[in-house]
Amino acid sequence: MKTFYNIYLICAFAAIGGGLFGFDISSMSGVLGTNGYKNYFGNPTGYRQGGITASMPAGSLFGALISSFIADKLSRRTAIQVASIIWIIGATLQTASNGVALLCIGRVIAGICVGIASSIVPVYQAEIAPKEIRGRVVSLQQWAITWGILIQYFIQYGASFVDGGPKSPTQGTSAFRIPWGIQMVPAFILFVGMFFFPKSPRWLASKDRWEEAIQTLAHLHGGGDVNHPKVLAEYQEIEEALRFEREQAVNSFKALVEPRILKRVILGMSIQMWSQLCGMNIMMSNFPDYIVYIMKGAGIADELLTSSIQYIINVALTLPAILYLDRFGRRPSMLIGSFGMMTFLFISGAIQASYGQPNPNPNDKDISWVLKGHPSASKGIVACSYLFVATFATTWGPTSWTYPSEIFPAKVRAKAVSLATASNWAWNCALAFAVPPLLWKINWKMYMIFAAFNGLAFVHMFLTAPETKGKTLEEMDDVFDRGLPAWKAVPAGSRLDKLQQDIEKGEIKIKHGLAGSTTHHEEVVVEPKTVPAA
């Protein structure tokens, strides 16, 4: 079977797992307003609908927690394929659901897939990619999420017009069965396609499958040459890191709570927490229904336009982050993003407090606070909402996946990233329940709360998140254990680059045990683990 080794192709294809995440996020938004959905499921509202919506992130929380066991045992690639199969099962149950119970079961199962994929896809991408473009290719995960949201939204919007349209009192079940069934297609493509891509060389090395690891590194970073200086240097880095971890003789679970690793685990979990508490949840999930009223008051848009514009902004503005994250850096991205989102939320809340009023229509159960007769104020809030989404898309969106995937040692990487992703889903689930009733009760004050969260995230990241761009995964111990505050600049350059230069000059000899091994001066000789027989 042919194996493709183009790094961009590998990481972009694996990011389809992120696309499933995006399908999950918008899997309910387009059907909630259709009579087909309301009639068939008994017009669920309140906690009943909250339970349906939250069943997916609840499953994702469980999936994230078990993802490391699958990825460490079977490989990162196989874990992604397992997730694909689980998604197909979940989507099948949702499509065939005959009531709320089966719908929730299907959503929980599909959520397990999303939890596994959202944890392991960034790990796989980070372990495949060279340090120079790691941020770029891991950010493809977030871009795929935004595409999944957008595509699923328009699929659901189109399906809503079957059987007389969303307002028809006799609309059939096709309005929700069509979009839920189509969800299986990308998962099937992901499952089959992953057979044509390599397993992570770092996972292979961790299993003492050195020959496969070296050959994979050679194809990824050396044009197939096992004696390419960059391949030899990276092989040496991986071998030394694994040898050090094994000499510690500490199991991966105990290693997670060692002080030097625990602080990174807390940082990774916090980054995923802040990515939820920044307010993107209300802007992209709950906020579109709210902004419809504001925009109608200003006389400037309809419901499809108001929702789709935010989704399109989210897709388009993630692209600059993909292109420049490795040049700009992770730390500035998070700091600028937190400050920008805080600013736009404070402005939006202040405008609503100044010009809004309680909804005078007692029969309107969708919103408790409206703006009437202030078109300029309404336009200001709409502008802030779009600027907020643009800020998230260019900063926290991609960085919140990139940073946790790269800061952990190989021994605990899958487990630590799974905990970080579990934090994302735990907060996602909590917000799914909490935000709608809070938005009804405290209306504009909700924006002030999330603005304050962004302020706290800014302070937290300033104090605890050092820059990681340009460093290999094996150099993260140096970055985090150097004993300097996070705001102190990390020394430029990489140990890998220096090692590669020394190999090219012939000052260091790396012996990997494969046929055709390079021979240089013997000032330094590195003897790896014995390569098992093929």
N, C-alpha and C positions, 0 to 999 in steps of 0.2 A: 504493500500500500504506500502510495506517495505521501511524503511528509513535507509540509510547507514550513519554511523557516524565516520568512519575512516578518520582522518584529511588529511592524505596523499592522500587517494582515492578521497575525496571531492575536494581538491585543484587541484589535477592532472586532474580530469575530467573537472572541470571548465576551466582549462587552454586550453581546446580545442578551446575556444574563442580566445586565443592567436594564436592557429594554423590557424584560419581563417585570422588573421592579416598576418601571414606568407604567406598564399596562395595569399593574396592581393598583398604583396610586389613583388612576382615573377610571378604574373598572366599574365604579358605581355612578360616577358623576353624570354620565350621559343618559342613564336609564331611570334615575330617581323621579324625574318629572314626567315620565310617560305613564299613560293610563294602563298600558299593558303590564307594566311592573306593579303598579299600585293595585290593580284588580286581582292579579294572580297571587300576590303575597299578602293580601289583606290590608293594603294601605298602611304599611308599617311606619310608625312615627316614634319620636322620643327614644326611650331606652331600647325598644325593639329594633328600630333602625340603627341605633347606636351599636347594638350587639352584632348586627349583620356587618356593619362597616368595620368594626374593631376586630372581627374574627380573623381577617387577613393579617393585620400586624401582630395579633396574638400568635398565630401560626409562625409568622416570620421570626418572632422572638425565640420560639422553640427551635426553629431551623438554624438560626444563628448560633445557638448554644451547642448544637450537635455537629455543626459543620466541621469543626477542627478534627473530630474523631474520624470522619470520613476522609478528609483531605490528608491527614497524616498517615492513615492506614493505606488508602487506595490510590493516592496521588491527587494533586489539585485538579488535573484534567478530568479524572474520573468523577470527582466530587461534583464538578459542573455538569457532567452528563447525568449523574444520579438526580441532581436538581431538576434537570430538564424532564426526566421521566415523571418525577413527582408533580411537576407543573401540569403535564398532560393529564394525569389522573385527576388533579384538582379541577382543571378546566372542564373535563368531561362531566364530573359530578355537578358543577355549577350549571352547565348547559342543560343537563338532564334533570335538574332539580324540580321536585314536585311540591316543594314547600320550603318554609324558612329553615327547618332543621337541616335538610340536605344541602341547601344553599350555604349555610354556615359551615357545614362539614367540608364542602368543596373549597370554600374560601380559606379555611384553616389549612387544608392540605396544600393548596397553591401557595399559601403563605410560607409553609415550611420550605418550599423551593426557593422563594425569594430570600428567605433568611440565609440559606446555604449559599446561593449565588452571590448575594450582596456581600457576604463575608469572604468568599474564596476567589471570586473573579479578580478583585484588586490584588490579592496575594499572588495569584498566578501571573498577573501582568507585571507586578513589581519584581518577581523572581526571574522573569524572562528578559526584561528590558535592561539595557545598559544605563548607567547612572545619568548620562547626558540627556536622555529623553524619557526617563522614568516618570516624571510628573506629567509629561504630555500624554503618554499612552495609558497611564492609570486614569487620567482625566476622561478618557474615552468612556469609562464606566458612567460618569455623570452625564455625558452628552447622550449616551444611549438611553439613559433614564428619561431625559427631556424629550427625546424622539418617541419613546414609548408612550409618554403622557399625551403628546400631541396626536400621534397616530390613533391611539385608542379613543381619544376624545372625538375625532372626526368619524371614526367607524361607528361609534355609538350615536353620534348626531345623525349620520345617514340612516342607520337602522331604525331610528326613532320615527321615521316617516312611513314605515310599512304599516299595512292594515289600517289605513285611514289617517295615520299621523298620531302624534303624541297626545292630542286632545280628544281623540275619538273615544267615546265611551265603550266601544266594542273592540278596541285594539287587542290583537292577539299577543302571544308570547314571543313571537319572532323578534320583537323590539329589543329584548335582552338576550335571547338565545343566540342570535347571529353574532353579536360582538363577543360574547363569552366563548363561543365555539371557535371563532377565528384566532383567539389567543393561543390555541394549540400549535399553530403553524410555526411561529418563530422558535418555540421550544423544540419541535421536531427537527428543524434546521440546525439548531445548536447542538442537539444530541448527535446527529449524524456527522456534522462538520468537524466536531472536536476530534474525531478519529484521525483526521488528516493533519493534526498539529502535534508538536512534541510535548512530552511531559516536562515539568520544571526541572532544570538541571540541578538546582539546589535540593529539590526533593530527592532526585536520583542519588545525589551525593550523600544525603542523610541516610539512605538505605544501603550505603556502600556499593552502589552500582556505578562505580567510578568510570568504567569504560563508556557506558551510555552517557554519563554526565559530561565527560570530556568531548565526546563526539557531538553532543547537543550544543555545548558551548562553542565548539568549532564552527558548526553550521550557523549558529546565531550571530557570532561576533567575529569570526575569522575566515569567512568564505569557505568553510570546510577544512581548513588547515589546522590540524591539532597542535602544530608547533608555532602558530601565529603568536607573537609576543603578548597581544592582548588576551588571548585565550589562556596562555600559560600563566599570566599574571592573575587573571580572575580565578583560575583553577587553584592557584596558590593561596589566594585570599579565602576562598571557600574552605579549602582543606585545613588551613590554620584555625579558622573560626570553629569548625566542627571539632577539631582536635581539642581546642581549649574547652569547649562545652562538655565534651566527654570526660575530660580530666577533672571537671568539677564534680562529676558523679552525683548530680542532683536531678531528680526527675522533673519533667516539664511542669507539673502542677505545683510542686514546691518552689520551682524557679520563679513562677509567676508572682509569688508573694515576697521574694527577696527584695529588699529596699531599692536596689538599683534598677530592677525590672518593674517593681510595683508602681514606682512613680511614672513610668512610661505607660503602664496599663491604665492608670488613673487619667493620664493625659489623653490617651486614645479614646477612652470612654467619654471623657469630658467634651472632646471635640465633636463626637457624634451627638452628645446631648445638646450642645449649643447649636448644632446645625438644625435641630428640631425647635429649640426654644428661641431661635432668632426671629420667628414670626412667619417664616415661609409657609408653615402649615395653614395659617389663616389666610394668607395671601393667595395661595394656589388651590386650597381645598374648600375652605369655608367662605373666604372673602369674595369670590366671584358672584355668589348669590347676593351678597350685600352691596357690591359695587354697582350691580344692575340698577338699583333704586337711585343711587347717587347720579349715575350717568343719565338715567331717564329724566331726573330732575333738571339736569343740565341740557337735555335734549340733544345728546351727541352720539348715541350708539344704541345697538340692540344687544340682546343677550348673547347671541353667538359671537358677535364681534368682541364684546367685553371679555369673554372667557378666552377666546382663541388668541387674541392679541397677547395676553400674558403668556400663553403657552409658546407662541412663536418667539416672543422676546427671550424666553427661557432657553429655547433651542439655539437661537442665533447668537446670544451673548455668552454662551458657554464656549463657543469656538475660540474667541480671543484668549481665554484662560488656557485652553489646550495648547495654543501656539506659544504662549509666553510664560507659562508657569515655571518652567525650568530656568528661564532667564530672570524673571522677576523675583521668584522665591516664594516659599510657602508662608513664612512668617509675615512679611508685608501684606500678602494677600488676605490673611485672616484679620490682621489689625485694621487695615483700610476697610475691609468688608464689614466688620462689626461696627465701626464708627459710622459708615455710610448708612447701613440699615437702621441703626439707632436714630440717626438724624431724620430720615424719611418717616419713620414711625412716629416720632415726637411731633413732627410737623403735621402729619395726617391726623393724629389724635387731637392736637390743639385746634386745627380748623374745624373738626367735628364738634368739639366742645364749645367753640365760639359761635358757630353758625347753625348747629343742629338743634333738634327738638325731639321730644318723644313722639312716636308715630301716632298721629291722630286717628288712624283707622283701627278700631278695635277688632275687626275681623281679619286683619293681616297678621298672621302668625309667623311670618318669615323674618321680620325685622322689627326691632323696638326703637330704633333711632333713625331719623331721616333728615335730609337737607332739602328744604323747599324754598324756592325764590332766591337762591344764591348760586347762580350758574358758575360764577368765577370761583367760588369756594369749592364747588363740586369738581370743576376741572382741576383745581389744585390737588385735591385728594386723588383723583385719577392719575395725575402726573406722578405723584408720590408713590402710588402703588406700582406703576410701571418702572419707575426708577429703583424702587426697592427690589423688584424681581430682577432687573438688570444687574444690580449690585451683587445679589446672591449668586446669580449665574456666573459672574466673572470672578468671584472670590471663594466664598465658602462652599458653594456647590461642588466644584471639582476638588478643592483642597481637603475637604472633610473626608474624602475617600483616599486621596493620595497619601496624606501624612500618616494616618494610622497603619497603612499597609507597609510602610518602609522603616519604622522606627524600632522594630523588635528583632532580637536574635533569632536565628533559624530554629532553635529548639522549641521556642514558645510562640513563633510568629503566627501560626494558624490559630492557636488557642487564644492568644491575646487579641488578634483582630476579630475573632468571633465574639469575644466579650465586648469589644468596642462597638461592633455592629448590633449586638444584643441591646446595648444601651440606646442606640438609635431607635430600635423597634419598641423598647419599653416606653420611651417617651412618646413615640408616635402613637402607640396604643392609648396612653394616658390622655394625650391631647385630643384624640378622636372622640373620647367620652366627654372631656372637660370643656373644650373650646365652645361648641355650639350653645350649651346652656349659659356659660359665662358671657359669651358675646351678647346673648339676649338680655341678661341681667345688668351687666355693667357697660355694655355697648362701647363707646369711644375709650373708656378707661382701659379696655383690653389692649389697645395699641400702646398705651403708656407702659403697661406691664412688660410687654415684649420688647419695647425700646430699652427698658431698664435691664432686661436680660442681655441685650446686646452690649450694654455698657459693662456689665459684669464679665461677659466673654472677652471684651477688649482688655480689661485689666488682667484676667486670668491668662490669656495668651501672651501678653506682654511679659508677665513674670515667669512663665513656665515653658514656653515653646521656642526652642532654639531653631535656627535655620538648618535645613537638611539637604538643600539642593546641592548637586555636584558631588555628593558622597555616595559610596557604594553601601549596600545593605550591611556589609561586614564592617563598615566604619562607624556605624551608629553608636557603638559602645564608646568610641572616642568622642563623639559629639555630645553624648549625654553624661558621660562620666568624667568630663574634663575639670569639674569643680568650679566652673565659672558661671555667673548668672546668664540666664537665657538671652538677655538683651545684648550681651557682649558678642561681637562678631566672631563667627567660627572661622579659623584660619583657612585661607583660600587654598585650592588645590586638593588633590586626592592621593592617598597612599598608593592606589592602584596605578595612577599615571606614573609615579616615580618608579614603581616596580617594573612597569612595562618598559620604561626608558632604560633601566638597568639591564633588562633582558636583551633589549635591542643592541646595547653596547657590548654585550657579552660578559658583563660583570657578575651576573647571577645565572646559575644553571638550575633549571627546573626539570626534574625527571618524573614523568607521569606513567611510565611503564608500558606505553603503547609502542607499537612498531614505528620506527622512524623517529624516535625521540631525539630532540635537539641536543647538541653537545656544545657547551660553552666553557669558559674558564670555571674552575672549581673553587672560586673564592667562597661561594655559598652554595650548598647543595641541599635541596629539599626533597626528602624521601616521603612520598605519600603512603596512605594505607595500601595494602596489597590489593591489586585489582583482581576481583574474582573472575574465574574462567567464564567465557561467554557461553 
